[in-house]
Amino acid sequence: MYTLYYGRGAASLAIHAALKEIGVPYELVAVDLEAGQQRSPEYLRINPQGKVPTLIIDGRAFHESAALMLMLAERHPQSNLAPAAGSLARAEWYELAVTMANNLGGNFRLWFYPSDIGSSEGDTAVRSAIQQRIESMWATLDARLADNGPYLLGESFSGVDLMLTMYMRWSRNMPRPATDWPALKKYADMMRARPSWRHVTETEALTGW
Ligand SMILES: N[C@@H](CCC(=O)N[C@@H](CS)C(=O)NCC(=O)O)C(=O)O
């Protein structure tokens, strides 16, 4: 049994959708980030960094959304989360997961939490640099999907599509959201119609996609 500690629309979103895709039983525990529940002594005991997600697997707590996606794919090889272990498609899948976590994950963290580096939303130079890095990734991924879609791995859906959809959603209030790029817009429409995505959207009561 899995237990996912999640924040609405947060980095837990892709893992929530992945659990739904696998079809295993899981429990959800909401962490109210706005109320600061992630810094409560109880939560810090299972996640000393005070962040979501935390996934409890067989009584042990694990963190980092990309790592959790990798773990779930490994634990459920029959699921649609990743291509066969050892295949070149799996190698490509690892590359995509790590690239997105490093680039989009890192830059979005700075976008939403500028105080991590002693900056603020008013620091236009830093803000614009982060925005450019994120937009450059959208351009790369847009070209990839236009050339060889409809999914990141071409014909087959996989867990990295849940990661990308989550990151794209986070850009919805940015000056140029991911959906400004045509292939990404088509991709978002397809992914948002996916039953697992619709399920997490409803369960987490997300608005504004
Ligand atoms: N690299 C981590 C990032 C986790 C993260 O920054 N989560 C945010 C929500 S998206 C969070 O917990 N924020 C609360 C806080 O930092 O106080 C992951 O992908 O799991």
The ligand as a Gaussian input file, in Angstrom:
#p B3LYP/6-31G(d) Opt

LIG

0 1
 N       12.426000      18.723000      -6.311000
 C       11.275000      18.504000      -5.493000
 C       10.559000      19.844000      -5.286000
 C        9.500000      19.741000      -4.238000
 C        8.893000      21.097000      -3.973000
 O        9.548000      22.149000      -4.088000
 N        7.621000      21.079000      -3.578000
 C        6.939000      22.327000      -3.272000
 C        5.552000      22.354000      -3.878000
 S        5.607000      22.229000      -5.619000
 C        6.772000      22.456000      -1.774000
 O        6.670000      21.478000      -1.074000
 N        6.730000      23.676000      -1.297000
 C        6.524000      23.994000       0.065000
 C        7.675000      24.724000       0.669000
 O        8.770000      24.754000       0.111000
 O        7.466000      25.297000       1.757000
 C       10.339000      17.478000      -6.158000
 O       10.248000      17.465000      -7.400000
 O        9.732000      16.686000      -5.444000

